[in-house]
Amino acid sequence: MSFDLLSIEGRRLPWTNTGPKDAGRHAGIVRDGSVFGDGGGPAALHENGREAYTLEGNGGDLAWMPKGFGGPTQELRPPASLPPLSWGSAMAWDTRNGVLAIASQGGEGYFYRYDTRRHAWLGAVSLRDHDLLSLAFDTATGNYVGISDALDLLVFSSHGELQAVKPLAGLLPASTYNRSNPLSAALTVMARDGMVAIVKVSKATVTHIWTYELASGRAQLTFKD
């Protein structure tokens, strides 16, 4: 499966589940998507490369960049009718329908949806105490796929309702993610037609990629730096 990772500066980096598409390793420049470290934090970039969203600060500030990374930013806050956004930890953009999904951690945690065309918040659904590290949108199925700090893979509907929880403990090495030291590495997911690439980023470099089949529940290491 093919996908793009983002650089810390917001540039697209072409990858597959078996490694980078080009000859480079992209060492030291890959955005890790974590709110804990200094690797760029969660972000979503439109396919046209001109419009982007990021979570800043402690994940409580959603920033819209209509002209892309490096351009002017506008802060977006949920209305009083929705839970306040704090510790936002993951985002994914369904550009086909113009919906940005944002997951927050801490306490209950919520799955927010934001209409990027009308610039309106659509709602928030409880994450049922699942703290997500990363979120991806599967254009083939219309679902979202996330990975939690408990090493669970979660499938959500287009409206954020939790549909399935797939434990990864025992399928991935115990060293994949150290919950006692979240700064040590970050996990990013990419989804395509029921296949999920689980990307481990350490020190802004991709070190491992596992490919997981949602239907069979099988995972295998498909890239190691």
Phi, psi and omega in degrees: 000144181255147178197167176248133167263159178258142172281168179302326180278354178098017178270144179285134177241116184284124180227165166232176178288356177249006177137181180293146179287326180267187185278348185274158177270343184059035183292132174077009183232359187277128177294128183270349176073010183264139176279352185273330187251200181244030184266022175110330179077172180298140180204157176221132182239132178294154179301332180284353176074008186252339185237139184212159174228146175220160170253126186240176182062228177268021181092006181264000182239113174269123182246132176258129178241091185298337179251015176089181181299138181091350180265187179295152181237153176228128181279138181237123180243141176298151177291167182298339180286346179250158177299141178302141179279120175214143182055044171298129190237350184200152176209154177211145186243116171272087184289339178298319180252001177069038182239126175260126178257137182227131178250138178244156178249177174086124183065233182280317183076147184223155173254105180266151172233136182230129179278110184279354178266316178267352183054060181219140176283134186261336181154177179214133181240140180298139176270004175056045174069020172266120178266111185273141174265330184203156181218141179223152176252131179262107184294335182284322184259340184079009179259164171255147177234132179230163175234136185256169179287353174267010182059046170248140172263128185240140178247129181239150174287175180296343179258005175092005178284134180289125183252327183203150174234122182244104180296134178258349179301129184096335176269326177251152180302149180300336182277359182305314181216124181263103185296333180282348180218075184294347178283345187292327182194162177232151178245132178237142178245146171231139185232141179204110173053048177083358176254141182232129172262124178256111189253123176263124179244126178228127181054044176062026179227135175288122181254329181213151168224127172252143176252126185240133177261117182297322184293316185266340183075020181262143178229144175215149177286121182244352174207138174217127182282000000 
